[in-house]
Structure formats: C-alpha cells, structure tokens
Amino acid sequence: MKEYHSKNIAGHLAKAFLSNPLTPVLAFAILLLGYVSLEVMPREEDPQIQVSGGSVIVAIPGATPKEIANVIIKPLERRIREIKGIDNIYGTAMNNFGMLNVQYLIGQDRESSNLKLYDKVMQNMDHLPKGTLPPLVKPFDIDIDIPILTVAFYKLEGKQTDTIKLYKTIRDIQQNVNALENVSKTTLKGVKRPQFNVLIDLHKLSGYHISLGQIAQAIKAISSNAPQIDTPTATGKLVVFGIKNAVDNTDDLKELIVAQYQGSPIYLKDIATVSYNYDIQNHQTSLITYHKGMDADKVDHQEHKGDQKETEAIHFRDAGEQITMTISKLKGTNAVLIAKSAIEELHKAKAQLREQGVGFIITRNYGIRADEAVNELVHHLVITIIIIALILVPFLGWRESLVVTIAVPMILATTLFIALMTDQTINRITLFAFLLSLGLIVDDAIIVIENIHRHLHLPESKGREFDEIIIRATDEIGPSTNIATIAIMLTMIPMAFVGGMMGQFMKPIPLNVPVALAVSLFVAYVFAPYLARKLIKFKRGGD
C-alpha cells in the first residue's frame, strides 16, 4: 500500500480513514447527530416566508366612512405609494376611523420597510384634517401574528354562565398560556369584556341642548382610558359609551356633572342609564361544530390526541357566544412542542371551565399538522432508501448494495445536522429537498463501490493488497466524480435567487440539496471504502 501515492482528494481521504480506528466512531457520531437533529429541529408544516408590511390607523371622532375615505384613506394612500417596494395597499373606512394595510414586496427587509412606512406617515402629518388624532403605525410581523393554535370556548347546553366571570377565567388561562416557553403572543376574539355602559337617552340630550362631545369630554376627564363611542342606532334612540377600567363603581359615573342647564347642573344620571356589565357593542353570535355523536369531553380528548380522522361527521348548534383564543409562536421554534404544552395548560383549567358551564374545542392545531407532515415524509424517506437498496442488489450484489444503503442515512444525517446549525426548521419543503436529492446523493457512493468491485476482478490487481486496491479504485474516479457532483450542485444554486413568495417558499431546496451533494462526496470517499473493506469478500485477480 505504501508504493501507491494518491493523486487527488478522493485517494487521500480513503487512505486516511480506511484503517483508522476512529472511522466507525465518526460514523456512529454522525448517525447519532442526525437522529438528535431530527428530534430537536423545530418542526413546521411549511417554511416561514418573510412578509413585510404594516397597518396605519387614523381616527377622527364623529366622522362618517365617506368622510374618512375622502380625507384620510385616499390622500394617505397616495403618499404611501411613494415608498419604493410597495406591493399592495388596502384601505378600509369605518365610523370614526380609517385603516390602511400596507404590503411590501416579498423579500423586502422588514425593519427597513417598517421605518420607511413610519417616516412617510410622520412626514405627512400636516396634511391631516383638523381634529385628527395622532396616527398609529403598527408593523405586521408574520412570525408572531399567524397563530399555530386556536381554541373556541363555548357555553355548554343547559348551563348558566356568568359572562364577566367567564372573561376573567379565560383571561387567567390566556396569561398562563402566554407565559409558556416560546409562545410569542395570545389574543382573545369575540370576548365580552367588563366595562361601564352609559346608555344615553337622545331625547333628554336634545332637551338639555347637550352634545355627545360634551359628555365624552366629561367622562374622559375622570377616566384613565378614552371612551369608546358607538354610533347611533337606526332608531336614533341609543348611543353607547364603553368605559373600561375607568372608575370604581357606577355611582361615580351617575354623579358626574356633564353640563349646566338654566343655571342647574346636569348629572349623567339625568340623561343616561349607567350599569356595569360587558361590552354590549359586541352583538355577534357563532356556530360551534363538533363530532356527531360525541360529547364535549370526547371532542376535547380527540383534539388533544390530534385525531382528525372523523371530521366528516359534524353538525351545528347555535352557541350564542363564543370566545376564540389564538396562540402564536416565536420565529424558528418548534410548533409541535409549543402546541402540545399549550393544550396541556388548557386541560389543567378544564374542570374549572366545566364548573362555569363552559367547554372548549381545539379548532386549529398547526403543531399536529406539522408533526404529521414531517413524520409522513420521513416514512417515505425510509421507504425510498429501502427501494434503492433492493434495486442495487441485482446489479452490484447484496454486499455492495449494503454499503450504499448505509451511506445514504449518513449523508442525510450530516445534512440534517448542518441544517440545524444554520437555524433552519424541518418542514415539508426541507424533507422534499432530501427526497429530491436521494437519487443524486447515491451516485457518488455507487460510483466508488462499483469501481472497487471492478478493480477487485481486474487481472492486474492480482498480488496487490486489498487496501491498496480500494485506495486505487477510489482515487481513480475522484476527478470525474468531483466535477459531476459540482455540476449538479451548480444547477440547484440559481433557485436561491428566485424572487417573490415562490422563491421564499422553495428556499430550503437550494439550501439543502447542494449541501447533501457535497456531503455525499465526503461519505463516498471516507465511509464507502471503509465499509467495502469490512463487507466485501476479497478475491485476488478475479479468481
């Protein structure tokens, strides 16, 4: 073996690791790291896409939607269009305020985009009409705004529920869920929050010659939060002022002097009915769906296990009220583990909710979908490796086929570990990249083992040591194998420069396929010769 001097990297690697006692240790370490990476890597159903944008909210108390559209939405939309990189702008005009949702082109830097949007709004403050409140610029963060878990709380049939007590209970549950590791934020939709309700008699208001603005200012003067003013109803008889956490009790509001009439003070109780209840502006109802023939306990249990195979058999009932909690995760964290820990926290409060006549259903579980997608593709990956092994048996022999079959998991394990180290997540596209590369990464190992097999049967190999034959065979195919593999790698790299949403979505392919191909060269030159030495039966000179 000393007589042969390797001419390229393939021969040098084969010679260095062929009889090295650390080679099997390295192989075991690679497989172990790959398994740990598969278990530890954050799991998602789809790769995260960088979406930049934000919302601009401008309020003008008392303005109609038409006025908001003409003096706020349209002028501000023209100004924001001046920013480079804008994709779409969606304007919405409502009573008292307007909102502009701004979307940047996919791939735009989020921090830079948010700064541009804020600067443009601030630069045009002088163009806003008199009476406009300071604009609110709220950036949109897709990493934490898209929920991975949604929970619907509903009233159980035949049970009475205290709305305010229910809100406080669910708010405590929300606080506990939000404190879980890697949970970014939680929100409550459709909740009826406790507040002081001021129901104005419009006839008395007109009789005392008092405006709604006077009442709003009087209440605002003693409240820590600004009043929420609802518009008059179709009959013109009712206006609602919602005061959240503003005063201690209803008596404080009833004795509030809102104006003077003919030298006498006018108290709020003279023109309005004051009560402490929930926000009666929320008049929405909902329909709850659940598995037919299953009670709420079974539904919760099925959702907790992630069994979604019986979703066809559902029916509806009017729940009257529904509170939906959404749970979002931090970027690059494991959706499966976060969803599981959040569901466990919800089940801790299940008995307390039952006592108050409330049940809950998991209406969306992104963690289960991500876990199922990853597990299914891993299963297909294993099947593909087995198929490759069976195909190689009649052409190379079972020993040679076994060498290639062992090399494939080592290549995938190394690629997974590198992906973990580069802060990637494991998702459908990542595993699709592995499936795509399977037919490519086996080529190097097949070429090496086939050339070793050929050299073993050459007449000129007679009298040579087995180790020398392996090194010669590996060294011989080094240059051509390197060039062929690099050429395939270069065909994948341009995909990394594809723009738009598709480029972001398919990014794991150019990130992982070239890496897998590069690793396949290393495995073919290091472990394929070593495994051939251990597994292939040596016959001198083709005997």
LINSULWO-V971034 format. One record per pair of residues at least 4 apart in sequence whose ideal C-beta (glycine too) atoms are under 6 Angstrom apart, sorted by sequence separation. I is the first residue (numbers start at 1). GAP is how many residues later the second one is. If there is no record, write none. Layout:
# LINSULWO-V971034
((I & GAP) (I & GAP))
This chain:
# LINSULWO-V971034
((14 & 4) (22 & 4) (36 & 4) (37 & 4) (63 & 4) (67 & 4) (68 & 4) (69 & 4) (72 & 4) (104 & 4) (128 & 4) (141 & 4) (142 & 4) (210 & 4) (219 & 4) (232 & 4) (248 & 4) (250 & 4) (266 & 4) (268 & 4) (294 & 4) (329 & 4) (335 & 4) (349 & 4) (392 & 4) (396 & 4) (409 & 4) (426 & 4) (437 & 4) (442 & 4) (446 & 4) (464 & 4) (471 & 4) (477 & 4) (499 & 4) (508 & 4) (509 & 4) (522 & 4) (523 & 4) (524 & 4) (527 & 4) (531 & 4) (532 & 4) (539 & 4) (6 & 5) (63 & 5) (93 & 5) (108 & 5) (161 & 5) (178 & 5) (200 & 5) (205 & 5) (233 & 5) (247 & 5) (260 & 5) (261 & 5) (294 & 5) (302 & 5) (353 & 5) (393 & 5) (396 & 5) (419 & 5) (464 & 5) (498 & 5) (6 & 6) (17 & 6) (155 & 6) (220 & 6) (247 & 6) (329 & 6) (455 & 6) (92 & 7) (220 & 7) (232 & 7) (259 & 7) (178 & 8) (219 & 8) (257 & 8) (258 & 8) (291 & 8) (393 & 8) (461 & 8) (6 & 9) (91 & 9) (104 & 9) (177 & 9) (290 & 9) (329 & 9) (392 & 9) (230 & 10) (257 & 10) (258 & 10) (90 & 11) (216 & 11) (77 & 12) (174 & 12) (256 & 12) (389 & 12) (392 & 12) (89 & 13) (58 & 14) (77 & 14) (121 & 14) (227 & 14) (228 & 14) (254 & 14) (455 & 14) (495 & 14) (496 & 14) (88 & 15) (102 & 15) (253 & 15) (254 & 15) (327 & 15) (495 & 15) (87 & 16) (121 & 16) (227 & 16) (389 & 16) (87 & 17) (153 & 17) (493 & 17) (73 & 18) (87 & 18) (452 & 18) (455 & 18) (492 & 18) (85 & 19) (118 & 19) (225 & 19) (291 & 19) (73 & 20) (85 & 20) (223 & 20) (254 & 20) (225 & 21) (253 & 21) (292 & 21) (452 & 21) (492 & 21) (80 & 22) (224 & 22) (412 & 22) (451 & 22) (492 & 22) (85 & 23) (223 & 23) (292 & 23) (385 & 23) (69 & 24) (76 & 24) (167 & 24) (250 & 24) (68 & 25) (73 & 25) (114 & 25) (289 & 25) (489 & 25) (72 & 26) (167 & 26) (250 & 26) (339 & 26) (448 & 26) (451 & 26) (289 & 27) (65 & 28) (339 & 28) (489 & 28) (65 & 29) (163 & 29) (287 & 29) (488 & 29) (68 & 30) (164 & 30) (411 & 30) (447 & 30) (288 & 31) (335 & 31) (336 & 31) (335 & 32) (485 & 32) (83 & 33) (286 & 33) (202 & 34) (336 & 34) (447 & 34) (61 & 35) (202 & 35) (285 & 35) (335 & 35) (336 & 35) (286 & 36) (485 & 36) (59 & 37) (83 & 37) (242 & 37) (444 & 37) (59 & 38) (218 & 38) (404 & 38) (407 & 38) (200 & 39) (304 & 39) (58 & 40) (80 & 40) (144 & 40) (218 & 40) (79 & 41) (144 & 41) (240 & 41) (404 & 41) (57 & 42) (404 & 42) (198 & 43) (215 & 43) (55 & 44) (56 & 44) (79 & 45) (214 & 45) (55 & 46) (403 & 46) (195 & 47) (196 & 47) (54 & 48) (440 & 48) (53 & 49) (195 & 49) (210 & 49) (400 & 49) (53 & 50) (53 & 51) (230 & 51) (52 & 52) (374 & 52) (208 & 53) (400 & 53) (377 & 54) (384 & 54) (388 & 54) (373 & 55) (474 & 55) (52 & 56) (196 & 57) (52 & 58) (71 & 58) (208 & 58) (303 & 59) (470 & 59) (54 & 60) (52 & 61) (299 & 62) (306 & 62) (470 & 62) (54 & 63) (296 & 63) (470 & 63) (56 & 65) (205 & 66) (204 & 67) (201 & 70) (60 & 71) (60 & 72) (200 & 72) (466 & 72) (199 & 73) (59 & 74) (198 & 74) (199 & 74) (433 & 75) (441 & 75) (198 & 76) (433 & 76) (437 & 76) (444 & 76) (448 & 76) (58 & 77) (440 & 77) (444 & 77) (197 & 78) (430 & 78) (462 & 78) (56 & 79) (57 & 79) (429 & 79) (433 & 79) (437 & 79) (441 & 79) (445 & 79) (449 & 79) (462 & 79) (196 & 80) (197 & 80) (433 & 80) (444 & 80) (448 & 80) (452 & 80) (56 & 81) (459 & 82) (55 & 83) (197 & 83) (445 & 83) (449 & 83) (54 & 84) (194 & 84) (195 & 84) (54 & 85) (457 & 85) (54 & 86) (192 & 86) (193 & 86) (53 & 87) (192 & 87) (192 & 90) (51 & 91) (332 & 91) (418 & 97) (415 & 100) (415 & 101) (415 & 104) (414 & 105) (411 & 108) (411 & 109) (411 & 112) (410 & 113) (163 & 115) (407 & 116) (407 & 120) (407 & 121) (403 & 125) (406 & 125) (403 & 128) (403 & 129) (190 & 132) (191 & 132) (403 & 132) (190 & 133) (402 & 133) (154 & 134) (190 & 134) (189 & 135) (95 & 136) (399 & 136) (188 & 137) (399 & 137) (187 & 139) (186 & 141) (185 & 143) (184 & 144) (184 & 145) (184 & 146) (182 & 147) (182 & 148) (182 & 151) (170 & 153) (182 & 156) (180 & 161) (154 & 165) (177 & 165) (154 & 168) (177 & 168) (176 & 169) (152 & 170) (153 & 170) (152 & 172) (150 & 174) (151 & 174) (150 & 176) (173 & 176) (149 & 178) (147 & 179) (147 & 180) (147 & 181) (148 & 181) (144 & 184) (148 & 187) (143 & 188) (149 & 190) (166 & 190) (148 & 191) (149 & 193) (161 & 195) (161 & 196) (159 & 198) (156 & 201) (155 & 202) (156 & 203) (153 & 205) (154 & 205) (153 & 207) (151 & 209) (152 & 209) (151 & 211) (152 & 211) (150 & 213) (150 & 214) (149 & 216) (148 & 218) (42 & 290) (42 & 291) (43 & 291) (44 & 291) (42 & 292) (43 & 293) (45 & 324) (45 & 325) (44 & 326) (43 & 327) (45 & 328) (43 & 331) (38 & 378) (34 & 379) (37 & 379) (41 & 379) (30 & 380) (37 & 380) (47 & 380) (44 & 381) (46 & 381) (31 & 382) (34 & 382) (47 & 382) (30 & 383) (34 & 383) (37 & 383) (42 & 383) (43 & 383) (44 & 383) (30 & 384) (33 & 384) (41 & 385) (106 & 394) (106 & 395) (106 & 398) (18 & 449) (49 & 455) (15 & 456) (14 & 457) (11 & 460) (14 & 460) (47 & 461) (11 & 463) (1 & 464) (4 & 464) (10 & 464) (11 & 464) (10 & 465) (1 & 466) (1 & 467) (4 & 468) (7 & 468) (10 & 468) (6 & 469) (8 & 470) (8 & 471) (27 & 500) (23 & 507) (17 & 509) (14 & 511) (18 & 511) (13 & 512) (18 & 512) (13 & 513) (17 & 513) (10 & 515) (14 & 515))
